[in-house]
Amino acid sequence: MRTRYKVRIVGLCAIAFLLLNACLLFFDRDSEVERKSYIKNWSAAFIYDLYETINTRGVFTASDTNAIYFDQQTGSFQEFLIEEGDEISEGDELYTYEVADYDTQVHKLESEASRLEGEIDSIETYINDLESFTIPESETTSPPSFSQRSETEEENPFLFPAPSTENPFSQNINPQQQESDSDSTIETEFMKEQALAEKELELSQKQAQLTMVEDQLSQLEETGQTITVTSEFSGVVTDLSENLESPLLTLSSSNLTVSGELSENHRKLVEQGMNTLVRIPDLNIELPGTIEAIHPFPEKVDVNRASDYPYEIIVEGESEEVKPGYHAEVEILTDEAVDTVAAFDDVLMTDVNSSAWVMDDQGRLEERELETGITEDGIVEVIDGLENNDHLAVQPVDEFRQGSIFFTPLKVSDLQIRELFSIDPSLMLDYGLLGLMNR
């Protein structure tokens, strides 16, 4: 009997204790009773590389196609010296024809050679002036233009504003201005290198044309009427006109590009110069590349269907296994965040604005609003609001309270028991007494 009474008394005390605490919480309108939160699971912010990409498809095509024409008024065609599918190098013989009027043809070739020599001299002068141009380390003006000269600039082929030796703001340059000047210098250097590459390519083409014209003149002087035409370009013969219709033949470059189409939604995200990754799964080939061009207009416009915009990609490190016409999967990098603070998306609250419950410096829960960015595979970039290794509360959500003290389960597996007993006994006693005094 006594045991039964004891059980009843203990039960009544427990019920009374619970009721008392419930009443305290109910009537505690000024939050004078501090509530604690039980946090079972935690996460943490970390450093990660995030990439935002879109996926589409493309096909490998020749990067350049050159049509070669034959003017039947210059003479009568004799024969092709190549066949369709042949790989041609610059200077290889293509076809022969018999000149109709020797004197007229000689005069025409000499005039063409003179014109090409003048253009070559002009381009070489431009390249020399461009190479001798020194870009100032810091510029406060807009970068010079390296574009093609107008007719008024022919006498002075390299017109650039002379950099001032005096800088009236040299004593008050702020970091933002220095950064802007550095960006301007880099941009100008890039423009210079780009202009050099374009002019050197143009020079090589003009020299190849001159070599071909001089070769035809030499043949005409030797034979009196027969000319063998050589190629100005390198590539593969993709078309021969046996009936001599224009163009007489077509050369396609052996260098490949990737062509495809972007949907309207993707067109809004993709810009020229973005990096890409081109995959051919069947051949286990991956080739990096760059968006070279995006056509400003769709190929077809229909009010009842979405528009598609053609694009071209220049790939690097071409493989001999890849042939024109091969289809590929294309991944376009539209945005990236390298070495950024990140968190798992299931940790963040996204009712209105992104936020997270963080353990602050005082060991209390704090709700912070976050500015987020790229999301990839369940990981979110945190632009502002978190730092690396910040502790984030995960569960249970109904225990999250602003400024509350929390308690969490002790994970015995994480304790290094052996190290506890390796501490000096006197130091262990000091820490123990310090803990008791703080309580």
Secondary structure, DSSP 8 states (H G I E B T S, - for coil): -HHHHHHHHHHHHHHHHHHHHHHHHHH-TT--S--EEE--EEEE-EEEEEEEEEEEEEEEEES-EEEE---GGGEEEEEESS-TT-EE-TT-EEEEEEES-HHHHHHHHHHHHHHHHHHHHHHHHHHHHHHH----S--SS-----S---GGGSSSS-------S--TTTTS--HHHHHHHHHHHHHHHHHHHHHHHHHHHHHHHHHHHHHHHHHHHHHHHHHSSEEEEE-SS-EEEEEE-TT--SSSEEEE-SSEEEEEEEEHHHHTT--TT-EEEEEEGGGTEEEEEEEEEE-SS-S---TTS--EEEEEEEESS--TT--TT-EEEEEEEEEEEEEEEEEEGGGSB-SSS-EEEEE-TTSBEEEEE-EEEEEETTEEEEEES--TT-EEEEE-GGG--TT-EEE----GGG--HHHHHTS-HHHHHHHHHHHHHH-
